[in-house]
Amino acid sequence: MARRCDLTGRGVQSGNNVSHAHNKTRRRFLPNLQDVTIMSDVLGKQMRMRLAARTLRTIEHKGGLDKFLLGTANTKLTLEAVGIKRKIKKAMDKAAA
């Protein structure tokens, strides 16, 4: 399983451990991924996702999955997230008509 957030695509980063003597050794910074079930209010169903803790905080701050996806540019989302966003927009247009 890839170490990547399903919505934002945040993944593994690399860097250095730097000792007191300033010796540098390579290391990996892993994202804090959580398996969560998140509810879409517009679609009326739950989705299981593997999200970074930072993404979860942002979703809660924005007011839910639907508002998060609609307020985020497609370039900052994964292909799966763009597909969910498209379904949400379609359901909203259908409900408005």
Phi, psi and omega in degrees: 000132183289144177271075185214138178291135183289336182261312186261343181080010179298130185226201183288138174242160179237158181193203182236143160275132180241119182279175178298327179276006178069027172282138182246129174232142183290147177213169179241138174256111182269141177288151180275083185273139180232137173276117184227157170249120186239142186262134171260120182291320183290315181282336178072030178217162180263147179231134176271128182218162173247104188243151173287148180301326179295321179293320177300317179297320180293320178299315179295322180294320182285339178107022176127167183299317183298312180293324178298311182293318181291333182266002182249138180293147181298332180291339180265002182246158175282169179298321178298317180293323178295323177296318178295319179299319179297319178296321180295314179298319180297317179293323178293319178295321179294321180289328181284333182277000000 
